[in-house]
Amino acid sequence: MSQSQSFNTPPSPPSPFDSRIYSHLVGRSDHRVTSFQSVASAPTVLQFPATPSDPPSQYNPLQHYLPCLAPDCRNHYTTLLLGPTFYFLQSPYQLIRKRGLCPFHAQQDLKLANQRAKSTYECMRQNCGRKTLGAIAAEFEVYLRQVREERAEESKRMKVWQKQRVLPSALSGATKEKKGGETWGEEWDWRFSPRPCTKKGCEGDWYSPFDNRLYLFYTTPRPSGLVPLRTMCPSCAKDDVQTAEERIEGRRRDVGGLAGPEWGEWYVQVAKDRLMEIGFWENAQERIVREEMGKKPAAEVQPKKTVKEKSKRLTKLGVCVVM
């Protein structure tokens, strides 16, 4: 994608450890922290269904949370929340928002296009000579028609690139463009495909952290400042993060409820260990997903659970289990 546009990158999505919440919990060593157990036991707002992701034969990454194609943007969005008119022609110049961009960048890009159109019209008026306003309006309409066509074509290309990003080439059906000897397009990002749980002994269905019903569960910090590990299915991830929170609460009790520097350092290390854990187990998940997605159609992403196939799957996951 062309990087001639200058985007202001919005804040990154929440990490498995939110430093703002940590600052609130640690505070000063002479201040008592609110009981973590009382907060953790409060009813949770974020829920997930018993069967979180659609069966692999039905799961379509394009209908769930997608990556923004703006340079350096790490935001994700789902078209489900954009509304039916988001990609319609927008006033005052009847320009569209481009696909493939998160709402922030799509709106920013449209704003810049409107500003350029306004500046172009003002320039036409100032350099019109003896032309009538009607003639200027006609020339400006020709300019707008060209801009609309260019934006429509670019939006179409970006939609294809986004499809290449979330679907393997065997499923996307999209070919990369070649211009001036260079190949234009996107590489497949396996993370948007269904994946197996890395919890030892878990035989649950494959899942996707980018599922519309799971994305907030995996990205919204809990009162502890932690988020569930996206390398585990929702059920195992919930158990894992609750276990980690119990460790935190136990350590807090050991220091008498005071969040001093030593407790704070230990807490930060817990968060860092979880980040390292994600990187390690996602490497293992990637090997399995690439193997499965690279040779099978979407309807067969997850191996059938016959005794023979289950044995093969568990053998593959032998390098992909949490001890």
CYANA upper distance limits for C-alpha pairs under 8 A (distance plus 0.5 A):
  1 MET  CA     69 LEU  CA      8.33
  1 MET  CA    158 MET  CA      7.96
  1 MET  CA    184 TRP  CA      7.67
  1 MET  CA    185 GLY  CA      7.69
  3 GLN  CA     71 PRO  CA      7.39
  7 PHE  CA     70 ALA  CA      7.60
  7 PHE  CA     71 PRO  CA      7.83
  7 PHE  CA    105 HIS  CA      7.52
  7 PHE  CA    108 GLN  CA      8.15
  7 PHE  CA    109 ASP  CA      8.42
  9 THR  CA     71 PRO  CA      8.44
  9 THR  CA     72 ASP  CA      7.14
  9 THR  CA     73 CYS  CA      6.02
 10 PRO  CA     73 CYS  CA      7.42
 10 PRO  CA     75 ASN  CA      8.13
 10 PRO  CA    104 PHE  CA      8.22
 11 PRO  CA     75 ASN  CA      8.40
 12 SER  CA     73 CYS  CA      8.05
 12 SER  CA     74 ARG  CA      6.15
 12 SER  CA     75 ASN  CA      6.79
 13 PRO  CA     74 ARG  CA      7.34
 13 PRO  CA     75 ASN  CA      6.65
 13 PRO  CA    219 THR  CA      7.69
 14 PRO  CA     18 ASP  CA      7.16
 14 PRO  CA    219 THR  CA      6.26
 14 PRO  CA    220 THR  CA      7.10
 14 PRO  CA    221 PRO  CA      7.54
 15 SER  CA    219 THR  CA      7.48
 15 SER  CA    221 PRO  CA      8.45
 15 SER  CA    227 VAL  CA      7.94
 16 PRO  CA    219 THR  CA      7.86
 16 PRO  CA    221 PRO  CA      7.58
 16 PRO  CA    225 GLY  CA      8.20
 16 PRO  CA    226 LEU  CA      5.76
 16 PRO  CA    227 VAL  CA      5.15
 16 PRO  CA    228 PRO  CA      7.54
 16 PRO  CA    229 LEU  CA      7.72
 16 PRO  CA    271 ALA  CA      7.55
 16 PRO  CA    274 ARG  CA      7.73
 16 PRO  CA    275 LEU  CA      7.10
 17 PHE  CA     22 TYR  CA      8.48
 17 PHE  CA    221 PRO  CA      7.63
 17 PHE  CA    225 GLY  CA      5.93
 17 PHE  CA    226 LEU  CA      5.29
 17 PHE  CA    227 VAL  CA      7.11
 17 PHE  CA    271 ALA  CA      6.13
 17 PHE  CA    272 LYS  CA      8.46
 18 ASP  CA     22 TYR  CA      6.87
 18 ASP  CA    221 PRO  CA      7.03
 18 ASP  CA    225 GLY  CA      5.57
 18 ASP  CA    226 LEU  CA      7.23
 19 SER  CA     23 SER  CA      6.59
 19 SER  CA    225 GLY  CA      7.89
 20 ARG  CA     24 HIS  CA      6.96
 21 ILE  CA     25 LEU  CA      6.71
 21 ILE  CA    223 PRO  CA      8.02
 21 ILE  CA    224 SER  CA      7.82
 21 ILE  CA    225 GLY  CA      5.78
 22 TYR  CA     26 VAL  CA      6.46
 22 TYR  CA    224 SER  CA      8.28
 22 TYR  CA    225 GLY  CA      6.59
 23 SER  CA     27 GLY  CA      6.22
 25 LEU  CA     33 VAL  CA      6.80
 25 LEU  CA     34 THR  CA      8.46
 25 LEU  CA    259 ALA  CA      7.75
 26 VAL  CA     33 VAL  CA      7.95
 26 VAL  CA    259 ALA  CA      5.46
 26 VAL  CA    260 GLY  CA      7.35
 26 VAL  CA    261 PRO  CA      8.48
 26 VAL  CA    264 GLY  CA      6.49
 27 GLY  CA     31 HIS  CA      7.40
 27 GLY  CA     33 VAL  CA      8.49
 27 GLY  CA    259 ALA  CA      7.38
 28 ARG  CA    259 ALA  CA      7.47
 28 ARG  CA    260 GLY  CA      7.22
 29 SER  CA    258 LEU  CA      6.50
 29 SER  CA    259 ALA  CA      5.80
 29 SER  CA    260 GLY  CA      4.62
 29 SER  CA    261 PRO  CA      7.38
 30 ASP  CA    258 LEU  CA      7.32
 30 ASP  CA    259 ALA  CA      8.37
 30 ASP  CA    260 GLY  CA      8.10
 31 HIS  CA    258 LEU  CA      7.00
 31 HIS  CA    259 ALA  CA      7.86
 32 ARG  CA    257 GLY  CA      6.44
 32 ARG  CA    258 LEU  CA      5.66
 32 ARG  CA    259 ALA  CA      7.51
 33 VAL  CA    257 GLY  CA      6.74
 33 VAL  CA    258 LEU  CA      6.90
 33 VAL  CA    259 ALA  CA      7.16
 35 SER  CA     39 VAL  CA      7.24
 35 SER  CA    257 GLY  CA      8.47
 36 PHE  CA     40 ALA  CA      6.55
 36 PHE  CA    223 PRO  CA      8.45
 36 PHE  CA    224 SER  CA      7.75
 36 PHE  CA    249 GLU  CA      6.64
 37 GLN  CA     41 SER  CA      6.49
 37 GLN  CA    246 GLU  CA      8.48
 37 GLN  CA    249 GLU  CA      7.11
 38 SER  CA     42 ALA  CA      7.07
 39 VAL  CA    223 PRO  CA      7.15
 40 ALA  CA    223 PRO  CA      7.05
 40 ALA  CA    224 SER  CA      7.96
 40 ALA  CA    245 GLU  CA      8.49
 46 LEU  CA    216 LEU  CA      7.86
 46 LEU  CA    217 PHE  CA      6.63
 47 GLN  CA    217 PHE  CA      7.81
 48 PHE  CA     52 PRO  CA      6.77
 48 PHE  CA    213 ARG  CA      7.02
 48 PHE  CA    214 LEU  CA      6.95
 48 PHE  CA    217 PHE  CA      7.89
 48 PHE  CA    234 PRO  CA      7.96
 49 PRO  CA    213 ARG  CA      8.30
 52 PRO  CA    207 TYR  CA      7.53
 52 PRO  CA    211 ASP  CA      8.40
 52 PRO  CA    213 ARG  CA      7.28
 52 PRO  CA    214 LEU  CA      7.41
 52 PRO  CA    234 PRO  CA      7.88
 53 SER  CA     59 TYR  CA      7.72
 53 SER  CA    206 TRP  CA      8.19
 53 SER  CA    207 TYR  CA      5.88
 53 SER  CA    208 SER  CA      7.11
 53 SER  CA    211 ASP  CA      6.89
 53 SER  CA    213 ARG  CA      8.19
 54 ASP  CA     58 GLN  CA      6.29
 54 ASP  CA     59 TYR  CA      5.63
 55 PRO  CA     59 TYR  CA      6.53
 55 PRO  CA    205 ASP  CA      8.38
 56 PRO  CA    194 PRO  CA      7.48
 56 PRO  CA    206 TRP  CA      7.96
 56 PRO  CA    298 ALA  CA      7.19
 56 PRO  CA    299 ALA  CA      6.52
 56 PRO  CA    300 GLU  CA      7.49
 56 PRO  CA    301 VAL  CA      6.30
 56 PRO  CA    302 GLN  CA      6.74
 57 SER  CA    298 ALA  CA      6.19
 57 SER  CA    299 ALA  CA      4.18
 57 SER  CA    300 GLU  CA      7.00
 57 SER  CA    301 VAL  CA      7.72
 58 GLN  CA    299 ALA  CA      7.70
 59 TYR  CA    194 PRO  CA      8.45
 60 ASN  CA     64 HIS  CA      7.76
 61 PRO  CA     65 TYR  CA      7.81
 61 PRO  CA     66 LEU  CA      7.99
 61 PRO  CA    166 VAL  CA      6.90
 61 PRO  CA    167 LEU  CA      7.88
 61 PRO  CA    192 PHE  CA      6.75
 61 PRO  CA    193 SER  CA      7.15
 61 PRO  CA    210 PHE  CA      8.36
 61 PRO  CA    211 ASP  CA      8.24
 62 LEU  CA     66 LEU  CA      7.33
 62 LEU  CA    163 LYS  CA      7.59
 62 LEU  CA    166 VAL  CA      7.70
 63 GLN  CA     78 THR  CA      7.67
 63 GLN  CA     79 THR  CA      7.65
 63 GLN  CA     80 LEU  CA      7.97
 64 HIS  CA     77 TYR  CA      8.47
 64 HIS  CA     78 THR  CA      5.94
 64 HIS  CA     79 THR  CA      7.92
 64 HIS  CA     80 LEU  CA      8.09
 64 HIS  CA    210 PHE  CA      6.79
 64 HIS  CA    211 ASP  CA      5.88
 64 HIS  CA    212 ASN  CA      5.66
 65 TYR  CA     76 HIS  CA      6.33
 65 TYR  CA     77 TYR  CA      5.44
 65 TYR  CA     78 THR  CA      4.86
 65 TYR  CA     79 THR  CA      8.17
 65 TYR  CA    210 PHE  CA      5.61
 65 TYR  CA    211 ASP  CA      6.90
 65 TYR  CA    212 ASN  CA      6.69
 65 TYR  CA    215 TYR  CA      7.90
 66 LEU  CA     76 HIS  CA      5.70
 66 LEU  CA     77 TYR  CA      5.85
 66 LEU  CA     78 THR  CA      6.53
 66 LEU  CA    162 GLN  CA      8.46
 66 LEU  CA    166 VAL  CA      8.17
 66 LEU  CA    192 PHE  CA      8.45
 66 LEU  CA    210 PHE  CA      8.07
 67 PRO  CA     74 ARG  CA      7.58
 67 PRO  CA     75 ASN  CA      6.84
 67 PRO  CA     76 HIS  CA      5.14
 67 PRO  CA     77 TYR  CA      7.26
 67 PRO  CA    100 GLY  CA      8.18
 67 PRO  CA    101 LEU  CA      8.29
 67 PRO  CA    102 CYS  CA      8.03
 67 PRO  CA    162 GLN  CA      8.10
 68 CYS  CA     73 CYS  CA      6.77
 68 CYS  CA     74 ARG  CA      7.29
 68 CYS  CA     75 ASN  CA      6.45
 68 CYS  CA     76 HIS  CA      6.40
 68 CYS  CA     77 TYR  CA      7.92
 68 CYS  CA    100 GLY  CA      6.42
 68 CYS  CA    101 LEU  CA      5.17
 68 CYS  CA    102 CYS  CA      5.56
 69 LEU  CA     73 CYS  CA      7.59
 69 LEU  CA    100 GLY  CA      6.27
 69 LEU  CA    101 LEU  CA      6.09
 69 LEU  CA    102 CYS  CA      8.38
 69 LEU  CA    158 MET  CA      8.24
 69 LEU  CA    162 GLN  CA      7.76
 70 ALA  CA    101 LEU  CA      6.77
 70 ALA  CA    105 HIS  CA      7.50
 75 ASN  CA    102 CYS  CA      7.30
 76 HIS  CA    102 CYS  CA      7.05
 77 TYR  CA    102 CYS  CA      6.27
 77 TYR  CA    103 PRO  CA      7.99
 78 THR  CA     82 LEU  CA      7.78
 78 THR  CA    212 ASN  CA      7.74
 79 THR  CA     83 GLY  CA      8.07
 82 LEU  CA     86 PHE  CA      6.43
 82 LEU  CA    103 PRO  CA      8.27
 86 PHE  CA     97 ARG  CA      7.76
 87 TYR  CA     96 ILE  CA      6.36
 87 TYR  CA     97 ARG  CA      5.93
 87 TYR  CA     98 LYS  CA      7.76
 87 TYR  CA     99 ARG  CA      8.08
 88 PHE  CA     96 ILE  CA      6.37
 88 PHE  CA     97 ARG  CA      7.98
 89 LEU  CA     94 GLN  CA      5.20
 89 LEU  CA     95 LEU  CA      5.56
 89 LEU  CA     96 ILE  CA      5.18
 89 LEU  CA     97 ARG  CA      8.21
 90 GLN  CA     94 GLN  CA      5.15
 90 GLN  CA     95 LEU  CA      5.76
 90 GLN  CA     96 ILE  CA      6.37
 90 GLN  CA     97 ARG  CA      8.34
 91 SER  CA     95 LEU  CA      7.53
 92 PRO  CA    114 ASN  CA      8.33
 93 TYR  CA    114 ASN  CA      7.43
 93 TYR  CA    117 ALA  CA      8.24
 93 TYR  CA    144 LEU  CA      7.82
 94 GLN  CA    148 ARG  CA      8.36
 95 LEU  CA    110 LEU  CA      7.87
 95 LEU  CA    114 ASN  CA      8.39
 95 LEU  CA    147 VAL  CA      8.48
 95 LEU  CA    148 ARG  CA      6.41
 95 LEU  CA    151 ARG  CA      8.32
 96 ILE  CA    110 LEU  CA      7.68
 96 ILE  CA    148 ARG  CA      7.95
 96 ILE  CA    151 ARG  CA      7.71
 96 ILE  CA    152 ALA  CA      7.94
 97 ARG  CA    106 ALA  CA      6.09
 97 ARG  CA    107 GLN  CA      7.27
 97 ARG  CA    109 ASP  CA      7.94
 97 ARG  CA    110 LEU  CA      6.30
 97 ARG  CA    155 SER  CA      8.48
 98 LYS  CA    106 ALA  CA      6.50
 98 LYS  CA    109 ASP  CA      8.38
 98 LYS  CA    110 LEU  CA      8.40
 98 LYS  CA    151 ARG  CA      7.48
 98 LYS  CA    152 ALA  CA      8.00
 98 LYS  CA    154 GLU  CA      7.94
 98 LYS  CA    155 SER  CA      5.18
 98 LYS  CA    158 MET  CA      8.29
 99 ARG  CA    106 ALA  CA      7.98
 99 ARG  CA    155 SER  CA      5.69
 99 ARG  CA    156 LYS  CA      7.85
 99 ARG  CA    158 MET  CA      6.81
 99 ARG  CA    159 LYS  CA      6.25
100 GLY  CA    155 SER  CA      7.84
100 GLY  CA    158 MET  CA      5.94
100 GLY  CA    159 LYS  CA      5.97
100 GLY  CA    161 TRP  CA      8.39
100 GLY  CA    162 GLN  CA      6.46
101 LEU  CA    105 HIS  CA      6.26
101 LEU  CA    106 ALA  CA      5.71
102 CYS  CA    106 ALA  CA      6.39
103 PRO  CA    107 GLN  CA      6.46
104 PHE  CA    108 GLN  CA      6.68
105 HIS  CA    109 ASP  CA      6.35
106 ALA  CA    110 LEU  CA      6.73
107 GLN  CA    111 LYS  CA      6.57
108 GLN  CA    112 LEU  CA      6.76
109 ASP  CA    113 ALA  CA      6.79
110 LEU  CA    114 ASN  CA      6.67
111 LYS  CA    115 GLN  CA      6.70
112 LEU  CA    116 ARG  CA      6.71
113 ALA  CA    117 ALA  CA      6.69
114 ASN  CA    118 LYS  CA      6.67
115 GLN  CA    119 SER  CA      6.63
116 ARG  CA    120 THR  CA      6.52
117 ALA  CA    121 TYR  CA      6.78
117 ALA  CA    144 LEU  CA      7.96
118 LYS  CA    122 GLU  CA      6.80
119 SER  CA    123 CYS  CA      6.61
120 THR  CA    124 MET  CA      6.69
120 THR  CA    140 PHE  CA      8.50
121 TYR  CA    125 ARG  CA      6.79
121 TYR  CA    140 PHE  CA      6.91
122 GLU  CA    126 GLN  CA      6.69
123 CYS  CA    127 ASN  CA      6.66
124 MET  CA    128 CYS  CA      6.16
124 MET  CA    136 ILE  CA      7.23
124 MET  CA    140 PHE  CA      8.35
125 ARG  CA    133 LEU  CA      8.43
125 ARG  CA    136 ILE  CA      7.41
128 CYS  CA    132 THR  CA      8.35
128 CYS  CA    136 ILE  CA      7.67
131 LYS  CA    135 ALA  CA      6.59
131 LYS  CA    136 ILE  CA      7.25
132 THR  CA    136 ILE  CA      6.91
133 LEU  CA    137 ALA  CA      6.55
134 GLY  CA    138 ALA  CA      6.71
135 ALA  CA    139 GLU  CA      6.80
136 ILE  CA    140 PHE  CA      6.55
137 ALA  CA    141 GLU  CA      6.63
138 ALA  CA    142 VAL  CA      6.92
139 GLU  CA    143 TYR  CA      6.85
140 PHE  CA    144 LEU  CA      6.69
141 GLU  CA    145 ARG  CA      6.57
142 VAL  CA    146 GLN  CA      6.88
143 TYR  CA    147 VAL  CA      6.81
144 LEU  CA    148 ARG  CA      6.56
145 ARG  CA    149 GLU  CA      6.78
146 GLN  CA    150 GLU  CA      6.69
147 VAL  CA    151 ARG  CA      6.57
148 ARG  CA    152 ALA  CA      6.54
149 GLU  CA    153 GLU  CA      6.70
150 GLU  CA    154 GLU  CA      6.62
151 ARG  CA    155 SER  CA      6.39
152 ALA  CA    156 LYS  CA      6.68
153 GLU  CA    157 ARG  CA      6.79
154 GLU  CA    158 MET  CA      6.62
155 SER  CA    159 LYS  CA      6.66
156 LYS  CA    160 VAL  CA      6.96
157 ARG  CA    161 TRP  CA      6.74
158 MET  CA    162 GLN  CA      6.56
159 LYS  CA    163 LYS  CA      6.74
160 VAL  CA    164 GLN  CA      6.78
160 VAL  CA    174 ALA  CA      7.16
161 TRP  CA    165 ARG  CA      6.75
161 TRP  CA    185 GLY  CA      5.97
161 TRP  CA    186 GLU  CA      5.85
162 GLN  CA    166 VAL  CA      6.98
162 GLN  CA    186 GLU  CA      7.66
163 LYS  CA    167 LEU  CA      6.37
163 LYS  CA    172 SER  CA      6.67
163 LYS  CA    174 ALA  CA      8.15
164 GLN  CA    168 PRO  CA      7.14
164 GLN  CA    169 SER  CA      7.10
164 GLN  CA    172 SER  CA      6.49
164 GLN  CA    174 ALA  CA      7.15
164 GLN  CA    185 GLY  CA      7.85
164 GLN  CA    186 GLU  CA      6.08
164 GLN  CA    187 GLU  CA      6.88
164 GLN  CA    188 TRP  CA      6.20
165 ARG  CA    186 GLU  CA      5.91
165 ARG  CA    187 GLU  CA      6.00
165 ARG  CA    188 TRP  CA      4.82
165 ARG  CA    189 ASP  CA      5.90
166 VAL  CA    188 TRP  CA      6.31
166 VAL  CA    189 ASP  CA      6.20
166 VAL  CA    190 TRP  CA      7.49
166 VAL  CA    191 ARG  CA      8.42
166 VAL  CA    192 PHE  CA      6.03
166 VAL  CA    193 SER  CA      7.60
167 LEU  CA    171 LEU  CA      6.49
167 LEU  CA    172 SER  CA      5.76
167 LEU  CA    188 TRP  CA      6.59
167 LEU  CA    189 ASP  CA      8.06
167 LEU  CA    190 TRP  CA      8.26
167 LEU  CA    192 PHE  CA      8.28
167 LEU  CA    193 SER  CA      7.90
168 PRO  CA    172 SER  CA      6.50
168 PRO  CA    188 TRP  CA      5.93
168 PRO  CA    189 ASP  CA      8.40
168 PRO  CA    190 TRP  CA      8.15
168 PRO  CA    293 MET  CA      7.55
168 PRO  CA    294 GLY  CA      7.42
169 SER  CA    173 GLY  CA      6.75
169 SER  CA    174 ALA  CA      7.35
169 SER  CA    175 THR  CA      8.40
169 SER  CA    188 TRP  CA      7.76
170 ALA  CA    294 GLY  CA      7.54
170 ALA  CA    297 PRO  CA      8.21
171 LEU  CA    297 PRO  CA      7.38
171 LEU  CA    298 ALA  CA      7.65
176 LYS  CA    183 THR  CA      6.86
176 LYS  CA    184 TRP  CA      6.21
176 LYS  CA    185 GLY  CA      5.58
176 LYS  CA    186 GLU  CA      8.29
177 GLU  CA    183 THR  CA      6.17
177 GLU  CA    184 TRP  CA      5.48
177 GLU  CA    185 GLY  CA      7.00
178 LYS  CA    182 GLU  CA      5.96
178 LYS  CA    183 THR  CA      4.99
178 LYS  CA    184 TRP  CA      6.43
179 LYS  CA    183 THR  CA      6.93
179 LYS  CA    184 TRP  CA      7.67
190 TRP  CA    286 GLU  CA      7.10
190 TRP  CA    289 VAL  CA      7.38
190 TRP  CA    290 ARG  CA      7.32
191 ARG  CA    195 ARG  CA      8.37
191 ARG  CA    208 SER  CA      8.45
191 ARG  CA    286 GLU  CA      7.98
192 PHE  CA    208 SER  CA      7.25
192 PHE  CA    209 PRO  CA      8.31
192 PHE  CA    210 PHE  CA      6.95
193 SER  CA    208 SER  CA      6.92
193 SER  CA    289 VAL  CA      8.02
194 PRO  CA    206 TRP  CA      6.05
194 PRO  CA    207 TYR  CA      5.40
194 PRO  CA    208 SER  CA      5.24
194 PRO  CA    289 VAL  CA      8.13
194 PRO  CA    301 VAL  CA      8.15
195 ARG  CA    206 TRP  CA      5.50
195 ARG  CA    207 TYR  CA      5.97
195 ARG  CA    208 SER  CA      6.72
195 ARG  CA    285 GLN  CA      7.08
195 ARG  CA    289 VAL  CA      6.68
196 PRO  CA    204 GLY  CA      8.33
196 PRO  CA    205 ASP  CA      7.57
196 PRO  CA    206 TRP  CA      5.12
196 PRO  CA    207 TYR  CA      7.13
196 PRO  CA    232 MET  CA      8.20
196 PRO  CA    233 CYS  CA      8.00
196 PRO  CA    285 GLN  CA      7.34
197 CYS  CA    202 CYS  CA      7.14
197 CYS  CA    203 GLU  CA      8.25
197 CYS  CA    204 GLY  CA      7.68
197 CYS  CA    206 TRP  CA      7.24
197 CYS  CA    207 TYR  CA      8.17
197 CYS  CA    231 THR  CA      6.80
197 CYS  CA    232 MET  CA      5.09
197 CYS  CA    233 CYS  CA      5.61
198 THR  CA    202 CYS  CA      7.96
198 THR  CA    231 THR  CA      6.64
198 THR  CA    232 MET  CA      6.01
198 THR  CA    233 CYS  CA      8.42
198 THR  CA    281 TRP  CA      7.47
198 THR  CA    285 GLN  CA      8.09
198 THR  CA    317 LEU  CA      7.88
198 THR  CA    320 CYS  CA      5.89
198 THR  CA    321 VAL  CA      5.08
198 THR  CA    322 VAL  CA      6.41
199 LYS  CA    232 MET  CA      6.71
199 LYS  CA    236 CYS  CA      7.29
199 LYS  CA    320 CYS  CA      8.43
199 LYS  CA    321 VAL  CA      5.64
199 LYS  CA    322 VAL  CA      5.40
199 LYS  CA    323 MET  CA      8.20
200 LYS  CA    320 CYS  CA      8.49
200 LYS  CA    321 VAL  CA      5.08
200 LYS  CA    322 VAL  CA      5.75
200 LYS  CA    323 MET  CA      6.93
201 GLY  CA    321 VAL  CA      8.34
202 CYS  CA    236 CYS  CA      8.49
204 GLY  CA    233 CYS  CA      8.06
205 ASP  CA    302 GLN  CA      8.31
206 TRP  CA    233 CYS  CA      8.03
206 TRP  CA    302 GLN  CA      7.18
207 TYR  CA    211 ASP  CA      8.38
207 TYR  CA    233 CYS  CA      6.77
208 SER  CA    214 LEU  CA      8.14
209 PRO  CA    214 LEU  CA      6.27
209 PRO  CA    215 TYR  CA      5.97
209 PRO  CA    218 TYR  CA      6.88
209 PRO  CA    230 ARG  CA      6.52
210 PHE  CA    214 LEU  CA      6.99
210 PHE  CA    215 TYR  CA      5.50
211 ASP  CA    215 TYR  CA      6.26
213 ARG  CA    217 PHE  CA      8.40
214 LEU  CA    218 TYR  CA      6.88
214 LEU  CA    234 PRO  CA      8.27
215 TYR  CA    219 THR  CA      6.68
216 LEU  CA    220 THR  CA      5.87
217 PHE  CA    227 VAL  CA      8.37
217 PHE  CA    228 PRO  CA      7.82
218 TYR  CA    227 VAL  CA      6.67
218 TYR  CA    228 PRO  CA      5.96
218 TYR  CA    229 LEU  CA      7.40
218 TYR  CA    230 ARG  CA      6.53
219 THR  CA    227 VAL  CA      6.77
219 THR  CA    228 PRO  CA      8.18
220 THR  CA    227 VAL  CA      6.79
221 PRO  CA    225 GLY  CA      5.77
221 PRO  CA    226 LEU  CA      5.86
221 PRO  CA    227 VAL  CA      5.31
222 ARG  CA    226 LEU  CA      6.09
222 ARG  CA    227 VAL  CA      6.41
224 SER  CA    245 GLU  CA      7.19
226 LEU  CA    241 VAL  CA      7.81
226 LEU  CA    271 ALA  CA      7.68
227 VAL  CA    241 VAL  CA      7.53
228 PRO  CA    237 ALA  CA      5.73
228 PRO  CA    238 LYS  CA      6.69
228 PRO  CA    240 ASP  CA      7.81
228 PRO  CA    241 VAL  CA      5.97
229 LEU  CA    237 ALA  CA      6.12
229 LEU  CA    240 ASP  CA      8.32
229 LEU  CA    241 VAL  CA      7.95
229 LEU  CA    274 ARG  CA      8.11
229 LEU  CA    278 ILE  CA      7.19
230 ARG  CA    237 ALA  CA      7.68
230 ARG  CA    278 ILE  CA      7.76
231 THR  CA    237 ALA  CA      8.32
231 THR  CA    278 ILE  CA      6.73
231 THR  CA    281 TRP  CA      6.89
231 THR  CA    282 GLU  CA      6.74
231 THR  CA    285 GLN  CA      8.26
232 MET  CA    236 CYS  CA      6.28
232 MET  CA    237 ALA  CA      5.58
233 CYS  CA    237 ALA  CA      6.30
234 PRO  CA    238 LYS  CA      6.50
235 SER  CA    239 ASP  CA      6.97
236 CYS  CA    240 ASP  CA      6.55
237 ALA  CA    241 VAL  CA      6.65
238 LYS  CA    242 GLN  CA      6.68
239 ASP  CA    243 THR  CA      6.69
240 ASP  CA    244 ALA  CA      6.84
241 VAL  CA    245 GLU  CA      6.66
242 GLN  CA    246 GLU  CA      6.70
243 THR  CA    247 ARG  CA      6.93
244 ALA  CA    248 ILE  CA      6.88
245 GLU  CA    249 GLU  CA      6.63
246 GLU  CA    250 GLY  CA      6.51
247 ARG  CA    251 ARG  CA      6.63
248 ILE  CA    252 ARG  CA      6.62
248 ILE  CA    267 TYR  CA      7.84
249 GLU  CA    253 ARG  CA      6.76
250 GLY  CA    254 ASP  CA      6.81
251 ARG  CA    255 VAL  CA      7.08
251 ARG  CA    263 TRP  CA      8.22
252 ARG  CA    256 GLY  CA      7.03
252 ARG  CA    257 GLY  CA      5.69
252 ARG  CA    258 LEU  CA      7.50
252 ARG  CA    259 ALA  CA      7.66
252 ARG  CA    263 TRP  CA      7.96
253 ARG  CA    257 GLY  CA      5.78
255 VAL  CA    259 ALA  CA      8.12
255 VAL  CA    263 TRP  CA      8.13
259 ALA  CA    263 TRP  CA      6.26
259 ALA  CA    264 GLY  CA      6.93
260 GLY  CA    264 GLY  CA      6.62
261 PRO  CA    265 GLU  CA      6.65
262 GLU  CA    266 TRP  CA      6.85
263 TRP  CA    267 TYR  CA      6.62
264 GLY  CA    268 VAL  CA      6.72
265 GLU  CA    269 GLN  CA      6.76
266 TRP  CA    270 VAL  CA      6.86
267 TYR  CA    271 ALA  CA      7.07
268 VAL  CA    272 LYS  CA      6.77
269 GLN  CA    273 ASP  CA      6.55
270 VAL  CA    274 ARG  CA      6.92
271 ALA  CA    275 LEU  CA      6.95
272 LYS  CA    276 MET  CA      6.82
273 ASP  CA    277 GLU  CA      6.61
274 ARG  CA    278 ILE  CA      6.82
275 LEU  CA    279 GLY  CA      7.10
276 MET  CA    280 PHE  CA      6.78
277 GLU  CA    281 TRP  CA      6.67
278 ILE  CA    282 GLU  CA      6.39
279 GLY  CA    283 ASN  CA      6.93
280 PHE  CA    284 ALA  CA      7.40
281 TRP  CA    285 GLN  CA      6.70
281 TRP  CA    320 CYS  CA      6.97
281 TRP  CA    321 VAL  CA      8.44
282 GLU  CA    286 GLU  CA      6.41
283 ASN  CA    287 ARG  CA      7.08
284 ALA  CA    288 ILE  CA      7.29
284 ALA  CA    319 VAL  CA      7.30
284 ALA  CA    320 CYS  CA      5.91
285 GLN  CA    289 VAL  CA      6.62
285 GLN  CA    320 CYS  CA      7.34
286 GLU  CA    290 ARG  CA      6.41
287 ARG  CA    291 GLU  CA      6.71
288 ILE  CA    292 GLU  CA      6.71
288 ILE  CA    316 LYS  CA      7.75
289 VAL  CA    293 MET  CA      6.23
289 VAL  CA    294 GLY  CA      8.45
290 ARG  CA    294 GLY  CA      5.97
291 GLU  CA    295 LYS  CA      7.29
292 GLU  CA    296 LYS  CA      6.70
292 GLU  CA    301 VAL  CA      6.56
292 GLU  CA    302 GLN  CA      8.08
293 MET  CA    297 PRO  CA      7.67
293 MET  CA    298 ALA  CA      7.93
293 MET  CA    301 VAL  CA      6.45
296 LYS  CA    300 GLU  CA      6.41
296 LYS  CA    301 VAL  CA      6.89
297 PRO  CA    301 VAL  CA      7.18
300 GLU  CA    304 LYS  CA      8.46
303 PRO  CA    309 GLU  CA      7.01
303 PRO  CA    310 LYS  CA      8.12
303 PRO  CA    313 ARG  CA      7.87
304 LYS  CA    309 GLU  CA      6.66
304 LYS  CA    310 LYS  CA      7.79
305 LYS  CA    309 GLU  CA      6.35
305 LYS  CA    310 LYS  CA      5.67
306 THR  CA    310 LYS  CA      6.25
307 VAL  CA    311 SER  CA      6.67
308 LYS  CA    312 LYS  CA      6.98
309 GLU  CA    313 ARG  CA      6.66
310 LYS  CA    314 LEU  CA      6.64
311 SER  CA    315 THR  CA      6.70
312 LYS  CA    316 LYS  CA      6.85
313 ARG  CA    317 LEU  CA      6.70
314 LEU  CA    318 GLY  CA      6.60
316 LYS  CA    320 CYS  CA      7.97
317 LEU  CA    321 VAL  CA      6.76
